[in-house]
C-alpha cells in the first residue's frame, strides 16, 4: 500500500500561479499532517497566501542563495514546491534542493492545456524527465493500463480568471510593495508596466474580440490552403530558456522566409498569437514588415488569440518554437515542425525536414505513436483541472495532494507498476 501521509514532511513553497491555488494546496497538505511554509517575494505573493507559515524575503537578489540555504537548514525542509523552474529564484532553489536531497515538485501550465495542468518532479519543459523517455519506454509502461483514449473534460473557464488574478497580483505589487524594496521581477518589464499591460488587456478585450473574429472569418472563408504558425509569449520561460531564438521577431523571420522559399504559391501562412499576448511585442507590425521583405505580404495573416480548434480543422500543417498548443496539432494527425526543446519533440511524430521542404510537402506524424504518448501523459503528469477558476482548482486538488505525498514521481510510479488509479472522465464540478 502506498503511504500518502504528510507526517514528517516539511514543505516549502516559493512562487506559484497567480491566485489562491498554492494557499489551498498548502492548507490540504497541513490537513494531511505536513508542515508548510511559503517564502514570498512581494506583496502579491503575500496577499494570495495569507499569514500562516509566511516568510517574507525582503533582501536583494544577491542575498537569495544564502537566505534560502539558511531556511532549508533551519526548517529541515524535505519538499520544495514551485511554479516553473527557470526564473533565478527557482533555478537556484532547485540547485540547492538537489544537492541537499530535497524532493522538488514543479507545477506548470498543462502540456495538454487548457483542460489539464502539469505536475512533475525535478523539472518541467526542457528539464522534464519526458525529454529522456522514448516512445518505446512509454508504450511498455502502458501495457498494463487497460484504458480508453481519454477525451477532454469540461472547460474550466480559466482565461478570464487568469487575467483577473494577474491584474490583482500586479496591483498589489505596484501599490503596496514598500516592505519588499529588494524585489526584482523575473521578467524584463517593471511591475508598473506589467500592471498597465494587464489593465489595457482587460479594457480592450471587447475590441480585440471583434478584430479576432474578423481576421478569423477572412481565413476560414478565404478558400485557400493555409499553414498555421503557433506563437508564444516572448517572455515565457519555454521560449527564452528552451529555444534557439532570443526574440519572437527572429522566429517570425525564420518562419516567413521558410514559407516564401518552400510553400506552393497559392498557399497562405496564418500566425496565431498566444491567448495571453498583451501587446508588449509588436507582432502585427513585425509580421507585416517581414512578409513584405520576403515578398509574401498578400499571403500572410495574423490572428490575435482566440480558440485554436476552428483554425486547425482546415490547416495543412503547423510550425512553432515549442508551444504546448502543438499537442492539438498532433492529436489531429497534422504535420508539425518545431524549433525548440519540447516534451513532445519525438522523431515518431515531429518532422525533421528543413523548413522550406516542410512547407512544400510535410511528412505526417505516426498517429498511433502520438496517441500512446498522450495516454502516457494522462496517466502521469497531466492532471484535470486548472489553477485559476474555483471549479478547476477543486478538481485539481482532488488528486494532487496524494501525488505530492507519494514516494514516487508520476513517471516512475507508472513505469514500475505502482501508479494509483487516476480520475479522468465524468468530472464533477
Steps between C-alpha positions, in 0.01 A plus 500: 500500500636841403532724804368853442521646850657840550661398830867604516468696173600867502400695188640834387304686230655768280319695228185350353236580241306821561205439729422280802607156371824476699326614820228236458757231421700594811185477713425148375858388562468621861181298535697197382747553786777694327658826609487776241676833444500751216773749409350807336689752289246780469164622624317294237648177635402602851143599406421168336656288777389659826682483833549136598861395445579806288865611478569828319822534301582870499867491403672549166524222246868457587394403853269223383739200487623544857153587633347194337773270629431627851126433473549152355726404789310677779159363399641156406313514171426168329299628202520809278193617302516753218337614175749483214868429551694754293466840670808577709349444844359163394805384305718570805250326728495190278881493500519515880216251547665241279827539687319451832286204389176702521212392275412769242134527393445711186166626374451645154221573256379178344693335221150410379344833593252653552322212676794365699792635702847349533652352816854359484799449726844642442415724204255586224505579128860466378599368846223239510567126523290472185795634302691177566214250476452329164166407349600135538547544876162669527327225302651234724377682811149517354474128433331441835265800464167394357356845437329667208643809336387780727284785374540857617296575814276801543667837445595667826446862388849594615585775250302787648600390852863485390488858372318622813747341742793630295355849520439470877848360564676783320272755665613378843864517395464844345301663779612329823851359453689736732618222731661314208745762378741238366237336279607452139249364250615191309392661173657792318207740552461673833192441715333826398525409133367147570206648692416745220513220244254290702275803539519577129418141416194497726369823348571402138355147513174588315687681220760224468220244473348687205836525322563130562162394363549702182853363441385143569202537265731616220720193539218250535307635202801581280495169316879465501717225654686631804765407755485610865783657700430468872648793689603515865564777749848636433565532873384147578766276651447225241581744222789673676669197656420212265514644147765622252334843473549793738215706349169417340600712199780251429251214488260703283779565251599133494141382444416755231827445316448121500141546381606734218767257383305176519121535508295475178409847376128457568557404867470749788663527844294587808668620821287443810598696810503350849168562684685702767695719255480851645665719239849530648634339180414673171387181330263645242745768385790252484294250301394769253860622459655155459227380263572795271874440527462139380244581231197322652309793652168401339526139626572550871236559771502582871232400755501626859443207733166324506421131473732281299273210406309674222819605325661158536204328341593638157879550528754298298781508759632695796834645615599626842801552725380272781141603577287252693223578250690271261348208691167588337671488161634151564169381643348574159776313319629817332862554392697701758838676497661626823820695566553494877522236772153355561372200693313383189799530264525132415619373158190282468270798456694827456649581158876516454474664154665835422233771523462578125466127431248469782280774352529340156410142597478439878530148637214373712545381859461145625159552657504170689832593664365842596187350654716272713704803604185690592368208702830487689472870588141466616597212727794691650562876499176645359232571761145608413418845634647848502682749720269798461128420509335361814368197308842429353674523838247270664559234238877538518518478879307172495811324369809712540550471876536121483749541215715739703500258794571192287854356533532479118470762230217436250725361227682257728172388657353400162820343367540286813131411526443698820270770359174561683173513300441837330173687460446612139142473382161624618666782688276667758520869574 
